[in-house]
Amino acid sequence: MPEKNDQKLIKQYLKGDKKSLEILVKKYLRPIHNFVWQYVRNKQDAEEITQEVFVKTWRNLKKFDRTKNFKTWIFAIAKNAAIDFIRKKKTLPFSDFSAYGGSAFGGENADGKNFLAEKLIDPSPLPAEVCERASSIKTLNSKIEQLSLNYRQVLKLHHDNQLTFEEIAESLGKPINTVKSWHRRAVIQLKKLFIKP
């Protein structure tokens, strides 16, 4: 079955199909978690903020303008949630999200499964071919970590999450020329870091 687009999923969820929301959460969970982690650099904080992002998304889905891009909208929510967290330095216990109801937001379903917690951490071993490339991926990630937050974000959003420069600009609330400039400089700096002994 071909993958349903975001707009169809939102429409179906608003008509009462709860499974559509779970599909949306599964699709964006890891990208949002990785994006938030770029801000807070702490696994537990990133998990808590990610849950908060999906709660805010769920609460505001009825108000979402469906003529807009959902991906851009959810990344903007993630950016604001991460910045708010940094400003307040206040965390919300992981278990509190069960109060929002529904397994999609941390609460357990009838079988005792926690949908969001299970999706954040994938316990399965890496495939052999990924293991072979692990050292070069580790090297690349360590070089990316040396870049500024803005440069890291643009690289990750563009290459890992396949956001266009327009979508990144809208998500970060920055002019598109700034985003393109950050991306260009990030690539240049990254090349220099690989050349450096």
GROMACS elastic network, one bead per residue, 0.5 to 0.9 nm:
[ bonds ]
;  ai    aj funct       b0    kb
    1     4     6  0.86042   500
    4     7     6  0.82818   500
    4     8     6  0.63869   500
    4     9     6  0.65696   500
    5     8     6  0.55434   500
    5     9     6  0.64072   500
    5    10     6  0.88555   500
    6     9     6  0.50950   500
    6    10     6  0.61660   500
    6    11     6  0.85834   500
    6    24     6  0.70036   500
    6    69     6  0.86152   500
    6    70     6  0.67131   500
    6    71     6  0.82088   500
    7    10     6  0.51824   500
    7    11     6  0.61617   500
    7    12     6  0.86189   500
    7    66     6  0.66724   500
    7    67     6  0.87884   500
    7    69     6  0.85343   500
    7    70     6  0.75155   500
    8    11     6  0.50701   500
    8    12     6  0.60937   500
    8    13     6  0.85272   500
    8    20     6  0.85819   500
    9    12     6  0.51229   500
    9    13     6  0.60595   500
    9    14     6  0.85730   500
    9    17     6  0.86152   500
    9    19     6  0.88171   500
    9    20     6  0.50500   500
    9    21     6  0.68380   500
    9    23     6  0.77469   500
    9    24     6  0.70603   500
   10    13     6  0.50786   500
   10    14     6  0.61338   500
   10    15     6  0.86105   500
   10    20     6  0.69950   500
   10    21     6  0.70854   500
   10    24     6  0.81854   500
   10    61     6  0.75989   500
   10    62     6  0.88148   500
   10    66     6  0.84696   500
   11    14     6  0.52300   500
   11    15     6  0.63722   500
   11    16     6  0.89617   500
   11    17     6  0.88637   500
   11    20     6  0.87202   500
   11    66     6  0.87958   500
   12    15     6  0.50453   500
   12    16     6  0.65585   500
   12    17     6  0.54672   500
   12    18     6  0.81475   500
   12    19     6  0.88373   500
   12    20     6  0.63536   500
   12    21     6  0.85174   500
   13    16     6  0.51101   500
   13    18     6  0.55262   500
   13    19     6  0.73692   500
   13    20     6  0.53529   500
   13    21     6  0.58813   500
   14    17     6  0.70725   500
   14    18     6  0.84682   500
   14    61     6  0.80898   500
   14    62     6  0.70999   500
   15    18     6  0.88844   500
   16    19     6  0.89447   500
   16    20     6  0.89323   500
   17    20     6  0.57894   500
   17    21     6  0.76041   500
   18    21     6  0.54762   500
   18    22     6  0.68191   500
   19    22     6  0.50911   500
   19    23     6  0.63725   500
   19    24     6  0.88243   500
   20    23     6  0.51232   500
   20    24     6  0.64184   500
   20    25     6  0.87528   500
   21    24     6  0.50639   500
   21    25     6  0.61776   500
   21    26     6  0.86142   500
   21    58     6  0.82962   500
   21   104     6  0.78028   500
   22    26     6  0.60886   500
   22    27     6  0.85330   500
   22   103     6  0.87757   500
   22   104     6  0.60690   500
   22   115     6  0.86080   500
   23    26     6  0.51529   500
   23    27     6  0.61822   500
   23    28     6  0.88264   500
   24    27     6  0.51019   500
   24    28     6  0.63500   500
   24    29     6  0.83206   500
   25    28     6  0.53945   500
   25    29     6  0.55116   500
   25    54     6  0.73928   500
   25   104     6  0.73272   500
   25   116     6  0.83151   500
   26    29     6  0.54016   500
   26    30     6  0.77934   500
   26   116     6  0.84552   500
   26   119     6  0.73383   500
   27    30     6  0.76058   500
   27    31     6  0.81404   500
   28    31     6  0.54663   500
   28    32     6  0.59306   500
   28    33     6  0.84064   500
   28    71     6  0.81933   500
   28    74     6  0.85229   500
   29    32     6  0.54207   500
   29    33     6  0.60874   500
   29    34     6  0.86550   500
   29    50     6  0.75538   500
   29    51     6  0.89316   500
   29    54     6  0.84033   500
   29   116     6  0.82079   500
   29   119     6  0.75165   500
   29   120     6  0.71695   500
   30    34     6  0.60336   500
   30    35     6  0.84376   500
   30   119     6  0.80245   500
   30   120     6  0.67121   500
   31    34     6  0.51984   500
   31    35     6  0.60717   500
   31    36     6  0.86427   500
   31    75     6  0.89757   500
   31   157     6  0.83436   500
   31   160     6  0.78205   500
   31   161     6  0.62003   500
   32    36     6  0.60934   500
   32    37     6  0.84789   500
   32    50     6  0.65113   500
   32    53     6  0.82883   500
   32    74     6  0.81036   500
   32    75     6  0.68045   500
   32    78     6  0.67237   500
   33    36     6  0.52401   500
   33    37     6  0.61112   500
   33    38     6  0.88557   500
   33    43     6  0.89776   500
   33    46     6  0.61047   500
   33    47     6  0.65881   500
   33    49     6  0.80522   500
   33    50     6  0.55062   500
   33    51     6  0.88416   500
   33    78     6  0.87036   500
   33   120     6  0.78567   500
   34    37     6  0.50721   500
   34    38     6  0.65892   500
   34    46     6  0.79117   500
   34   156     6  0.85521   500
   35    38     6  0.54160   500
   35    39     6  0.73709   500
   35    46     6  0.87501   500
   35    75     6  0.80765   500
   35    78     6  0.76989   500
   35    79     6  0.80527   500
   35   153     6  0.71074   500
   35   156     6  0.76133   500
   35   157     6  0.75022   500
   36    39     6  0.54275   500
   36    40     6  0.65841   500
   36    41     6  0.81925   500
   36    45     6  0.87967   500
   36    46     6  0.56824   500
   36    47     6  0.85300   500
   36    49     6  0.71861   500
   36    50     6  0.69775   500
   36    78     6  0.64896   500
   36    79     6  0.69854   500
   36    81     6  0.84183   500
   36    82     6  0.60311   500
   37    40     6  0.51733   500
   37    42     6  0.63967   500
   37    43     6  0.68750   500
   37    45     6  0.79275   500
   37    46     6  0.50997   500
   37    47     6  0.83958   500
   37    82     6  0.85858   500
   38    41     6  0.57724   500
   38    42     6  0.88146   500
   38    46     6  0.87174   500
   38   149     6  0.70196   500
   38   152     6  0.75611   500
   38   153     6  0.68626   500
   39    42     6  0.86628   500
   39    46     6  0.84193   500
   39    79     6  0.83707   500
   39    82     6  0.64226   500
   39    83     6  0.76580   500
   39    86     6  0.81636   500
   39   149     6  0.73957   500
   39   153     6  0.88104   500
   40    43     6  0.81851   500
   40    45     6  0.67461   500
   40    46     6  0.64834   500
   40    82     6  0.71169   500
   40    83     6  0.88415   500
   40    85     6  0.84498   500
   40    86     6  0.72110   500
   41    45     6  0.80256   500
   41    46     6  0.74428   500
   42    45     6  0.54133   500
   42    46     6  0.59866   500
   42    47     6  0.86483   500
   43    46     6  0.50925   500
   43    47     6  0.62046   500
   43    48     6  0.87335   500
   44    47     6  0.51086   500
   44    48     6  0.62914   500
   44    49     6  0.86614   500
   44    94     6  0.87736   500
   45    48     6  0.51266   500
   45    49     6  0.60905   500
   45    50     6  0.84108   500
   45    85     6  0.87030   500
   45    91     6  0.72330   500
   45    92     6  0.89933   500
   46    49     6  0.51740   500
   46    50     6  0.59353   500
   46    51     6  0.85857   500
   46    82     6  0.82433   500
   47    50     6  0.50630   500
   47    51     6  0.62841   500
   47    52     6  0.86819   500
   47    94     6  0.80874   500
   47   117     6  0.85907   500
   47   120     6  0.75066   500
   48    51     6  0.51962   500
   48    52     6  0.63079   500
   48    53     6  0.87431   500
   48    91     6  0.73424   500
   48    92     6  0.67482   500
   48    93     6  0.73726   500
   48    94     6  0.60338   500
   49    53     6  0.61477   500
   49    54     6  0.87499   500
   49    78     6  0.77653   500
   49    81     6  0.65568   500
   49    82     6  0.65306   500
   49    85     6  0.75630   500
   49    91     6  0.82911   500
   49    92     6  0.84359   500
   50    53     6  0.50196   500
   50    54     6  0.64537   500
   50    55     6  0.86963   500
   50    78     6  0.72462   500
   50    81     6  0.84565   500
   50    82     6  0.87248   500
   51    54     6  0.52334   500
   51    55     6  0.62102   500
   51    56     6  0.86425   500
   51    94     6  0.81775   500
   51    97     6  0.74524   500
   51   105     6  0.65796   500
   51   106     6  0.75491   500
   51   116     6  0.78311   500
   52    55     6  0.50177   500
   52    56     6  0.61143   500
   52    57     6  0.84575   500
   52    78     6  0.85374   500
   52    81     6  0.74097   500
   52    92     6  0.86416   500
   52    97     6  0.80577   500
   52   105     6  0.86808   500
   53    56     6  0.51690   500
   53    57     6  0.60611   500
   53    58     6  0.85662   500
   53    74     6  0.75922   500
   53    75     6  0.88411   500
   53    77     6  0.62402   500
   53    78     6  0.55771   500
   53    81     6  0.65991   500
   53    82     6  0.89419   500
   54    58     6  0.59754   500
   54    59     6  0.84643   500
   54    74     6  0.83094   500
   54    77     6  0.88936   500
   54    78     6  0.87074   500
   54   104     6  0.85764   500
   54   105     6  0.70743   500
   55    58     6  0.50602   500
   55    59     6  0.60878   500
   55    60     6  0.85719   500
   55    97     6  0.80353   500
   55   100     6  0.75256   500
   55   105     6  0.65884   500
   56    59     6  0.50886   500
   56    60     6  0.60829   500
   56    61     6  0.83423   500
   56    77     6  0.76722   500
   57    60     6  0.52765   500
   57    61     6  0.57542   500
   57    64     6  0.87951   500
   57    73     6  0.88691   500
   57    74     6  0.68557   500
   57    77     6  0.75739   500
   58    61     6  0.53055   500
   58    62     6  0.82479   500
   58   105     6  0.89709   500
   59    62     6  0.74973   500
   59    63     6  0.86476   500
   60    63     6  0.53069   500
   60    64     6  0.63697   500
   61    64     6  0.50448   500
   61    65     6  0.86503   500
   62    65     6  0.84097   500
   63    66     6  0.88358   500
   64    67     6  0.87255   500
   64    68     6  0.80406   500
   64    70     6  0.81933   500
   64    73     6  0.84391   500
   65    68     6  0.56677   500
   65    69     6  0.85172   500
   65    70     6  0.86825   500
   66    69     6  0.73214   500
   66    70     6  0.76099   500
   67    70     6  0.89722   500
   68    72     6  0.81689   500
   68    73     6  0.77704   500
   69    72     6  0.54769   500
   69    73     6  0.63594   500
   69    74     6  0.89384   500
   69   167     6  0.81570   500
   70    74     6  0.61559   500
   70    75     6  0.85975   500
   71    74     6  0.53871   500
   71    75     6  0.62798   500
   71    76     6  0.86344   500
   71   163     6  0.81837   500
   71   167     6  0.79049   500
   71   171     6  0.86222   500
   72    75     6  0.53055   500
   72    76     6  0.61896   500
   72    77     6  0.87578   500
   72   163     6  0.81411   500
   72   167     6  0.54312   500
   72   168     6  0.71686   500
   72   169     6  0.89318   500
   72   170     6  0.64914   500
   72   171     6  0.52228   500
   72   172     6  0.89978   500
   73    76     6  0.51494   500
   73    77     6  0.63660   500
   73    78     6  0.87461   500
   73   167     6  0.89564   500
   73   170     6  0.82137   500
   73   171     6  0.66382   500
   74    77     6  0.50050   500
   74    78     6  0.62075   500
   74    79     6  0.86913   500
   74   171     6  0.80109   500
   75    79     6  0.61367   500
   75    80     6  0.86238   500
   75   168     6  0.84280   500
   75   170     6  0.89961   500
   75   171     6  0.54965   500
   75   172     6  0.79663   500
   76    79     6  0.50885   500
   76    80     6  0.62498   500
   76    81     6  0.85544   500
   76   168     6  0.89475   500
   76   170     6  0.74362   500
   76   172     6  0.62627   500
   76   173     6  0.78529   500
   77    80     6  0.52244   500
   77    81     6  0.60611   500
   77    82     6  0.85878   500
   77   171     6  0.80727   500
   78    81     6  0.50870   500
   78    82     6  0.60965   500
   78    83     6  0.85792   500
   78   171     6  0.87465   500
   79    82     6  0.52345   500
   79    83     6  0.62083   500
   79    84     6  0.85781   500
   79   171     6  0.74207   500
   79   172     6  0.68624   500
   80    83     6  0.51345   500
   80    84     6  0.60007   500
   80    85     6  0.84765   500
   80   172     6  0.88525   500
   81    84     6  0.50849   500
   81    85     6  0.60820   500
   81    86     6  0.86443   500
   82    85     6  0.50718   500
   82    86     6  0.62524   500
   82    87     6  0.86644   500
   83    86     6  0.51050   500
   83    87     6  0.61787   500
   83    88     6  0.86360   500
   84    87     6  0.50690   500
   84    88     6  0.60884   500
   84    89     6  0.81514   500
   85    88     6  0.52098   500
   85    89     6  0.54132   500
   85    90     6  0.62328   500
   85    91     6  0.73238   500
   86    89     6  0.51310   500
   86    90     6  0.79284   500
   87    90     6  0.83190   500
   88    91     6  0.84657   500
   91    94     6  0.88844   500
   92    95     6  0.84331   500
   92    96     6  0.69236   500
   92    97     6  0.85153   500
   93    96     6  0.54971   500
   93    97     6  0.78637   500
   94    97     6  0.63383   500
   94    98     6  0.84945   500
   94   106     6  0.77358   500
   95    98     6  0.59717   500
   95    99     6  0.81636   500
   95   106     6  0.71374   500
   95   107     6  0.77685   500
   96    99     6  0.58072   500
   96   100     6  0.79985   500
   96   106     6  0.82818   500
   96   107     6  0.87109   500
   97   100     6  0.55031   500
   97   101     6  0.75890   500
   97   105     6  0.60835   500
   97   106     6  0.54972   500
   97   107     6  0.65626   500
   98   101     6  0.54808   500
   98   102     6  0.73024   500
   98   103     6  0.77344   500
   98   105     6  0.65627   500
   98   106     6  0.52476   500
   98   108     6  0.72527   500
   99   102     6  0.86935   500
   99   105     6  0.88778   500
   99   106     6  0.87210   500
   99   107     6  0.72799   500
  100   105     6  0.68714   500
  100   106     6  0.83527   500
  100   107     6  0.76938   500
  101   104     6  0.81392   500
  101   105     6  0.68989   500
  101   106     6  0.80789   500
  101   107     6  0.60999   500
  101   108     6  0.87337   500
  102   105     6  0.59910   500
  102   106     6  0.74373   500
  102   107     6  0.57399   500
  102   108     6  0.73596   500
  102   109     6  0.70575   500
  103   106     6  0.55874   500
  103   108     6  0.51800   500
  103   109     6  0.53039   500
  103   113     6  0.76995   500
  103   114     6  0.60029   500
  103   115     6  0.54734   500
  103   116     6  0.72503   500
  104   107     6  0.70932   500
  104   108     6  0.86168   500
  104   109     6  0.89660   500
  104   114     6  0.78241   500
  104   115     6  0.55690   500
  104   116     6  0.58302   500
  105   108     6  0.87567   500
  105   114     6  0.83914   500
  105   115     6  0.74161   500
  105   116     6  0.60932   500
  105   117     6  0.88121   500
  106   114     6  0.57906   500
  106   115     6  0.64566   500
  106   116     6  0.53366   500
  106   117     6  0.64646   500
  107   112     6  0.88513   500
  107   113     6  0.83241   500
  107   114     6  0.60244   500
  107   115     6  0.77345   500
  107   116     6  0.83174   500
  108   111     6  0.75269   500
  108   112     6  0.51419   500
  108   113     6  0.52245   500
  108   115     6  0.72665   500
  109   112     6  0.52989   500
  109   113     6  0.56371   500
  109   114     6  0.67180   500
  109   115     6  0.80612   500
  110   113     6  0.75023   500
  111   114     6  0.89362   500
  113   117     6  0.88431   500
  113   118     6  0.79194   500
  114   117     6  0.56081   500
  114   118     6  0.60626   500
  114   119     6  0.86948   500
  115   118     6  0.53901   500
  115   119     6  0.63715   500
  115   120     6  0.89606   500
  116   119     6  0.51976   500
  116   120     6  0.63165   500
  117   120     6  0.53909   500
  117   121     6  0.69027   500
  118   121     6  0.59649   500
  118   122     6  0.71172   500
  118   123     6  0.88379   500
  119   122     6  0.64290   500
  122   125     6  0.83742   500
  125   128     6  0.89290   500
  126   129     6  0.82293   500
  126   130     6  0.62446   500
  126   131     6  0.64026   500
  127   130     6  0.53995   500
  127   131     6  0.64613   500
  127   132     6  0.89648   500
  128   131     6  0.50822   500
  128   132     6  0.63864   500
  128   133     6  0.89473   500
  129   132     6  0.51727   500
  129   133     6  0.66702   500
  129   134     6  0.87777   500
  130   133     6  0.52411   500
  130   134     6  0.60784   500
  131   135     6  0.79681   500
  132   135     6  0.73685   500
  132   136     6  0.86665   500
  133   136     6  0.55698   500
  133   137     6  0.62418   500
  133   138     6  0.85996   500
  134   137     6  0.50631   500
  134   138     6  0.59134   500
  134   139     6  0.85078   500
  135   139     6  0.61429   500
  135   140     6  0.86319   500
  136   140     6  0.61513   500
  136   141     6  0.85719   500
  137   140     6  0.50405   500
  137   141     6  0.60715   500
  137   142     6  0.85060   500
  138   141     6  0.51263   500
  138   142     6  0.60864   500
  138   143     6  0.86317   500
  139   142     6  0.51529   500
  139   143     6  0.62883   500
  139   144     6  0.86961   500
  140   143     6  0.51703   500
  140   144     6  0.62122   500
  140   145     6  0.86619   500
  140   190     6  0.87345   500
  140   194     6  0.85847   500
  141   145     6  0.61171   500
  141   146     6  0.88558   500
  142   145     6  0.50864   500
  142   146     6  0.67910   500
  143   146     6  0.53631   500
  143   147     6  0.72957   500
  143   190     6  0.66800   500
  143   193     6  0.65235   500
  143   194     6  0.75443   500
  144   147     6  0.54779   500
  144   148     6  0.86532   500
  144   151     6  0.85392   500
  144   152     6  0.62818   500
  144   155     6  0.85499   500
  144   186     6  0.85663   500
  144   190     6  0.68278   500
  144   193     6  0.89588   500
  145   148     6  0.77846   500
  145   149     6  0.85008   500
  145   152     6  0.71114   500
  146   152     6  0.85987   500
  146   190     6  0.87094   500
  146   193     6  0.86097   500
  147   150     6  0.81495   500
  147   151     6  0.60848   500
  147   152     6  0.59720   500
  147   186     6  0.70834   500
  147   189     6  0.75682   500
  147   190     6  0.77310   500
  148   151     6  0.53493   500
  148   152     6  0.61571   500
  148   153     6  0.86011   500
  148   186     6  0.84649   500
  149   152     6  0.51175   500
  149   153     6  0.60336   500
  149   154     6  0.86481   500
  150   153     6  0.52222   500
  150   154     6  0.62903   500
  150   155     6  0.86909   500
  150   179     6  0.86439   500
  150   182     6  0.69446   500
  150   183     6  0.88265   500
  150   186     6  0.88046   500
  151   154     6  0.53418   500
  151   155     6  0.62309   500
  151   156     6  0.86193   500
  151   179     6  0.87362   500
  151   182     6  0.54956   500
  151   183     6  0.62435   500
  151   184     6  0.89108   500
  151   185     6  0.75229   500
  151   186     6  0.51716   500
  151   187     6  0.86081   500
  152   155     6  0.52660   500
  152   156     6  0.60920   500
  152   157     6  0.84946   500
  152   183     6  0.86848   500
  152   186     6  0.73768   500
  153   156     6  0.51858   500
  153   157     6  0.59097   500
  153   158     6  0.83281   500
  154   157     6  0.51932   500
  154   158     6  0.58942   500
  154   159     6  0.82771   500
  154   165     6  0.83730   500
  154   168     6  0.71000   500
  154   179     6  0.69002   500
  154   180     6  0.85217   500
  154   182     6  0.69535   500
  154   183     6  0.59007   500
  154   186     6  0.82446   500
  155   158     6  0.53004   500
  155   159     6  0.57917   500
  155   160     6  0.75878   500
  155   182     6  0.86472   500
  155   183     6  0.62384   500
  155   186     6  0.72178   500
  155   187     6  0.80870   500
  156   159     6  0.53578   500
  156   161     6  0.65687   500
  156   162     6  0.84032   500
  157   160     6  0.57200   500
  157   162     6  0.62353   500
  157   163     6  0.56532   500
  157   164     6  0.82842   500
  157   165     6  0.89052   500
  157   168     6  0.68971   500
  158   161     6  0.58710   500
  158   164     6  0.62051   500
  158   165     6  0.70852   500
  158   168     6  0.75144   500
  158   183     6  0.85783   500
  159   162     6  0.52850   500
  159   163     6  0.75502   500
  160   163     6  0.83006   500
  163   166     6  0.79220   500
  163   167     6  0.57427   500
  163   168     6  0.61532   500
  164   167     6  0.51088   500
  164   168     6  0.62247   500
  164   169     6  0.85717   500
  165   168     6  0.50198   500
  165   169     6  0.60373   500
  165   170     6  0.85562   500
  165   176     6  0.64514   500
  165   177     6  0.88219   500
  165   179     6  0.65684   500
  165   180     6  0.66529   500
  165   183     6  0.89860   500
  166   169     6  0.51361   500
  166   170     6  0.62408   500
  166   171     6  0.86130   500
  166   175     6  0.86866   500
  166   176     6  0.60228   500
  166   179     6  0.84622   500
  167   170     6  0.51151   500
  167   171     6  0.60312   500
  167   172     6  0.85488   500
  167   176     6  0.88631   500
  168   171     6  0.50163   500
  168   172     6  0.59966   500
  168   173     6  0.81440   500
  168   174     6  0.81360   500
  168   176     6  0.79306   500
  168   179     6  0.71935   500
  169   172     6  0.53265   500
  169   173     6  0.56502   500
  169   175     6  0.57499   500
  169   176     6  0.51227   500
  169   177     6  0.85193   500
  169   178     6  0.80335   500
  169   179     6  0.60413   500
  169   180     6  0.88446   500
  170   173     6  0.50352   500
  170   174     6  0.66062   500
  170   175     6  0.79274   500
  170   176     6  0.80814   500
  171   174     6  0.79329   500
  172   175     6  0.88310   500
  172   179     6  0.88599   500
  174   177     6  0.83970   500
  174   178     6  0.66091   500
  174   179     6  0.68646   500
  175   178     6  0.53386   500
  175   179     6  0.65997   500
  175   180     6  0.89067   500
  176   179     6  0.50679   500
  176   180     6  0.61943   500
  176   181     6  0.85058   500
  177   180     6  0.50745   500
  177   181     6  0.59965   500
  177   182     6  0.85447   500
  178   181     6  0.50089   500
  178   182     6  0.61047   500
  178   183     6  0.85812   500
  179   182     6  0.50910   500
  179   183     6  0.61875   500
  179   184     6  0.86321   500
  180   183     6  0.50894   500
  180   184     6  0.61505   500
  180   185     6  0.86025   500
  181   184     6  0.51078   500
  181   185     6  0.61029   500
  181   186     6  0.84050   500
  182   185     6  0.51702   500
  182   186     6  0.58912   500
  182   187     6  0.85843   500
  183   186     6  0.50167   500
  183   187     6  0.62311   500
  183   188     6  0.86579   500
  184   187     6  0.53089   500
  184   188     6  0.63289   500
  184   189     6  0.87216   500
  185   188     6  0.50193   500
  185   189     6  0.60384   500
  185   190     6  0.84064   500
  186   189     6  0.51388   500
  186   190     6  0.59774   500
  186   191     6  0.85783   500
  187   190     6  0.50297   500
  187   191     6  0.61926   500
  187   192     6  0.86836   500
  188   191     6  0.52119   500
  188   192     6  0.63649   500
  188   193     6  0.87600   500
  189   192     6  0.50339   500
  189   193     6  0.61902   500
  189   194     6  0.87685   500
  190   193     6  0.50365   500
  190   194     6  0.64106   500
  190   195     6  0.87836   500
  191   194     6  0.52229   500
  191   195     6  0.63662   500
  191   196     6  0.87055   500
  192   195     6  0.50859   500
  192   196     6  0.60517   500
  193   196     6  0.51408   500
  193   197     6  0.82451   500
  194   197     6  0.76611   500
